[in-house]
Amino acid sequence: MTQIASPDQVVAERYRDPAAGAPPEWNPVLQVLHEHRSVRRYLPDPVPDDVLRVLISAAQSAPTSSNLQVWSVVAVRDPERKARLARLAGDQEQIRQAPLLLVWTADLARLRGLAAAREVPLDGADYLESSYVAFLDAALAAQNALVAAESLGLGTVYIGAIRNHPEEVAAELALPPGVFAVVGLVVGTPDPAEGARVKPRLPQAAVLHTETYDPAGQNERIAEYEGRIAEFYAEQNLAHSWVERVLTRLGSVAALKGRDRLRDQLAAQGFPLY
């Protein structure tokens, strides 16, 4: 029988800091949130339709600006389509392996269709603010679905590389103008042989500011974090420096892997961004 970790153990693992302290309040939702880990190896067990429906109802329970609900999601189970999307998204094996890929989209096409049917203007949809809202709506919905999936014992991992080749992804998923793939989310039963671990985060003092933004002490907090996450990277046989990893990730245009063209690709897919 799997032993459930205590709240103080869960928080300590999240920060890889035994002195992180026991939280004053705790519940099953907090347990699921704190135990999140990215899963990249899956068993072939399918995700049933009734489970998919509850993931979507959880997603639709997320906040949405002005109740616009400017997002949609495409559920992909077909192995050949997943394989093609995997090639477009950096050839990631977990997309092929997992039984379900959810592609979350910013969707202004629904409202554009309503406006066209009523022959009324929708000029505000052409501005950056509206696209920003649609991307936020899609992200909030996706995160609700992720938490719901993990609460059911499923594993997940986001696929940001779905934006590497948005034109080809749009063609593969038959996305109309006004719909843009924001992020993928792989869902399935984790392969226990992978041994996915909780990745430690920056100390709260590095991200939590009181009243106004205060950059003082950031270097010391990051140096402390470097030591803690180096242990995690060593266990995963990865390069040990978080600083080097993040600076390399944003150090060149090439590191963006095609996403440097995102503004033009959005415009081509019906998001003018005025």
C-alpha positions in Angstrom: 0.0 0.0 0.0 1.4 3.4 -1.0 2.0 5.6 2.0 0.6 9.2 1.6 3.2 11.8 2.4 2.5 14.2 5.2 2.0 17.9 4.3 5.3 18.9 5.7 7.0 16.2 3.7 5.2 17.3 0.5 6.2 21.0 1.0 9.8 20.0 1.9 10.0 18.0 -1.3 8.7 20.9 -3.4 11.5 23.1 -2.2 13.9 20.3 -1.5 14.3 22.1 1.9 13.6 20.2 5.1 13.2 23.5 6.8 10.4 24.7 4.6 8.0 24.1 7.4 4.6 22.4 7.8 1.7 24.4 6.3 -0.9 25.6 8.7 -3.8 24.4 6.5 -4.0 21.4 4.2 -6.5 19.5 2.1 -6.5 17.0 -0.8 -6.5 19.8 -3.4 -3.3 21.3 -1.9 -1.8 17.8 -1.9 -2.4 17.3 -5.6 -1.1 20.8 -6.5 2.1 20.3 -4.5 2.8 16.8 -5.8 2.7 17.8 -9.5 5.5 16.3 -11.6 6.0 16.1 -15.3 5.6 12.5 -16.6 7.3 11.6 -19.9 6.7 7.8 -19.9 3.3 6.2 -20.1 1.5 2.9 -20.1 -0.8 2.2 -23.1 -4.0 2.2 -20.9 -6.6 4.4 -22.7 -8.2 7.5 -21.1 -11.9 6.7 -21.3 -14.5 9.1 -22.6 -16.1 9.7 -19.2 -12.7 10.7 -17.8 -12.1 13.0 -20.7 -15.5 14.6 -20.1 -14.7 15.3 -16.4 -11.3 16.8 -17.5 -13.2 19.2 -19.8 -15.8 20.1 -17.2 -13.0 20.9 -14.8 -11.4 23.0 -17.6 -14.7 24.8 -18.1 -14.8 25.6 -14.4 -11.7 27.7 -14.7 -12.1 31.5 -14.6 -12.7 33.2 -18.0 -12.5 36.9 -18.6 -16.1 38.4 -18.9 -17.3 34.9 -19.4 -16.1 35.2 -23.0 -14.9 31.5 -23.0 -12.5 32.2 -25.9 -10.8 28.8 -25.9 -11.3 25.3 -27.3 -9.5 22.1 -27.0 -8.8 19.3 -29.5 -8.5 15.8 -28.1 -6.2 13.6 -30.2 -6.1 9.9 -29.7 -5.3 8.6 -33.3 -1.8 7.2 -33.2 -0.9 8.4 -36.7 -2.0 12.0 -35.9 -0.2 11.9 -32.6 2.9 10.8 -34.4 2.7 13.6 -36.9 2.1 16.1 -34.1 5.1 14.6 -32.2 7.3 15.3 -35.2 6.1 18.9 -35.4 6.7 19.3 -31.6 10.4 18.4 -31.4 9.9 14.7 -32.0 8.8 14.1 -28.4 8.2 10.4 -27.7 5.8 11.0 -24.9 3.3 12.4 -27.4 3.4 9.1 -29.3 3.4 7.0 -26.2 0.6 8.5 -24.2 -3.0 7.6 -25.1 -4.3 11.2 -25.2 -3.0 14.6 -26.4 -5.1 17.6 -25.6 -4.3 20.7 -27.8 -5.6 23.8 -26.1 -6.4 26.7 -28.4 -7.1 30.4 -28.2 -10.5 30.6 -30.0 -11.8 33.8 -31.3 -13.5 32.1 -34.2 -16.6 31.3 -32.1 -17.3 34.9 -31.4 -16.4 36.0 -34.9 -19.0 33.6 -36.2 -21.6 35.0 -33.8 -20.8 38.6 -35.0 -20.9 37.6 -38.7 -24.3 35.8 -38.3 -25.7 38.9 -36.7 -23.9 41.3 -39.1 -22.4 43.3 -36.3 -18.8 44.5 -35.9 -16.3 42.7 -33.7 -13.4 45.2 -34.1 -12.2 44.7 -30.5 -11.2 41.1 -31.3 -8.4 42.3 -33.6 -6.4 43.8 -30.8 -3.6 42.4 -28.7 -5.8 42.6 -25.5 -8.3 40.2 -26.9 -5.7 37.7 -28.0 -4.0 38.0 -24.6 -7.4 37.1 -23.0 -7.8 34.1 -25.2 -4.3 32.8 -24.4 -4.9 33.3 -20.7 -8.3 31.6 -20.9 -6.7 28.6 -22.7 -3.9 28.4 -20.1 -6.3 28.6 -17.2 -8.5 25.9 -18.7 -5.6 23.6 -19.4 -4.2 24.0 -15.8 -7.6 23.1 -14.4 -7.6 19.9 -16.6 -4.1 19.1 -15.5 -5.0 19.3 -11.8 -8.1 17.2 -12.4 -6.2 14.6 -14.3 -3.5 14.3 -11.6 -6.2 14.1 -8.9 -7.4 10.9 -10.7 -3.9 9.4 -10.6 -3.1 10.2 -14.2 0.2 11.8 -15.4 0.6 14.9 -17.5 3.2 17.0 -19.2 2.7 20.2 -21.1 4.0 20.4 -24.7 5.0 24.0 -25.4 6.7 22.8 -28.6 3.3 22.6 -30.2 4.0 26.2 -31.2 7.2 25.3 -33.1 5.3 24.8 -36.3 1.9 26.4 -35.8 1.0 26.5 -39.5 1.4 22.8 -39.8 -0.3 22.1 -36.5 -3.2 24.2 -37.6 -3.5 22.2 -40.9 -3.2 18.9 -39.0 -6.0 19.9 -36.7 -8.1 21.8 -39.3 -8.0 25.0 -37.2 -9.9 27.8 -38.8 -8.8 31.4 -38.8 -9.2 32.8 -35.4 -8.0 29.6 -33.6 -4.4 29.1 -32.5 -2.8 26.2 -30.7 -1.5 27.6 -27.4 -0.1 24.4 -25.7 -0.4 20.7 -25.8 -1.1 18.5 -22.7 -0.2 14.8 -22.7 -2.4 12.7 -20.4 -2.2 9.1 -19.5 -1.3 6.5 -16.9 2.3 7.0 -15.7 4.8 4.3 -16.3 6.1 3.6 -12.8 9.5 2.6 -14.2 10.2 6.2 -15.0 10.2 7.3 -11.4 9.1 10.9 -12.2 10.2 13.2 -9.4 9.0 16.5 -8.1 11.2 19.2 -9.4 12.2 21.7 -6.7 11.2 25.4 -7.3 12.9 28.6 -6.4 12.5 29.6 -2.7 9.4 31.7 -2.0 11.6 34.7 -1.1 12.7 34.8 -4.8 9.2 35.1 -6.2 7.1 36.7 -3.4 7.3 40.4 -3.0 5.4 42.5 -0.4 3.7 45.7 -1.5 6.3 46.5 -4.1 8.8 44.6 -6.2 12.1 44.2 -4.4 15.1 42.7 -6.3 17.4 42.7 -3.2 18.9 39.4 -2.3 18.0 37.6 -5.6 21.5 36.5 -6.2 21.8 34.9 -2.8 18.4 33.1 -3.2 19.3 31.8 -6.6 22.7 30.6 -5.4 20.9 28.7 -2.6 18.5 27.2 -5.2 21.3 26.2 -7.5 22.7 23.9 -4.8 19.3 22.3 -4.2 18.2 21.7 -7.7 21.7 20.4 -8.6 20.9 17.4 -6.5 17.7 16.8 -8.5 19.5 17.2 -11.9 22.2 14.8 -10.8 19.5 12.2 -10.0 18.1 12.7 -13.5 21.5 12.6 -15.1 21.1 16.1 -16.4 23.5 19.1 -16.4 23.5 20.5 -12.9 23.2 24.2 -13.3 19.7 25.8 -13.4 21.2 29.2 -14.2 23.1 27.8 -17.2 20.0 25.9 -18.4 17.6 28.9 -18.3 20.2 31.3 -19.8 20.8 28.8 -22.6 17.0 28.4 -23.1 16.7 32.1 -23.8 20.2 32.9 -25.0 19.6 32.9 -28.7 16.9 33.1 -31.4 17.8 29.5 -32.4 16.9 28.3 -28.9 13.3 29.4 -29.5 13.1 26.6 -32.1 10.9 28.5 -34.6 8.8 30.4 -32.0 10.7 33.6 -32.9 8.1 33.9 -35.8 5.1 33.7 -33.4 3.8 37.3 -34.2 3.7 36.6 -37.9 2.2 33.2 -37.4 -0.5 34.6 -35.2 -1.4 37.2 -37.8 -1.5 34.5 -40.5 -3.9 32.5 -38.3 -6.3 35.4 -37.9 -4.9 37.3 -34.8 -3.9 40.8 -36.1 -2.6 42.0 -32.7 -3.2 45.7 -33.3 
